[in-house]
């Protein structure tokens, strides 16, 4: 963290996370100025960009394959859930539904 002092009771502090420059009045203990950090531009080569695109394509393909496999087993899962609910409902006694008039 860079700190610079001025003769008017001000200090300049550089933000460690974003790099912005904050001017702080020591007597007031308040920020009196803020300068945005210079924009960082990352220059990537075409090779790096193509590698990133290939990785993203592989990730998308893996997600698609996973989704496809989940859809293939979905009918079996729903059938098992239905059979389990049917089995549980057979074990429970049948009761008539409550109506509003029955609660009076």
C-alpha positions, -999 to +999 in steps of 0.1 A: +000+000+000+015+033-010+010+063+013+020+098+003+020+128+026+013+165+017+020+196+037-017+205+042-025+176+065-035+153+037-024+118+028-028+098-003-035+061+000-036+036-028-063+010-025-048-025-024-077-042-042-085-018-070-055+006-072-076+038-068-059+068-051-077+082-021-069+117-007-077+118+030-077+149+052-060+138+084-077+165+106-112+155+094-104+118+090-125+119+058-118+112+021-117+144+002-106+131-032-108+099-052-089+091-085-098+060-104-069+037-112-055+036-148-073+010-169-054-022-172-055-038-206-044-073-209-031-082-243-036-118-252-022-135-282-044-153-306-030-186-292-041-177-257-075-166-269-080-198-289-070-219-258-096-201-237-122-207-263-113-244-265-116-248-228-149-231-227-162-253-256-150-284-237-168-272-205-200-265-224-198-299-241-193-316-207-223-298-193-244-307-223-235-344-220-243-344-183-277-328-190-284-354-217-276-382-194-299-368-167-327-365-193-322-402-203-327-414-167-355-389-158-384-413-168-370-441-146-366-416-117-401-403-120-415-439-122-397-449-090-409-418-072-445-425-084-442-462-072-429-450-038-457-425-034-483-452-044-468-476-019-470-450+009-505-441+000-516-478+002-503-480+038-522-449+050-559-451+058-582-433+034-598-402+051-624-380+035-611-345+026-620-317+050-645-291+038-650-256+052-685-265+064-671-294+085-650-271+106-681-252+120 
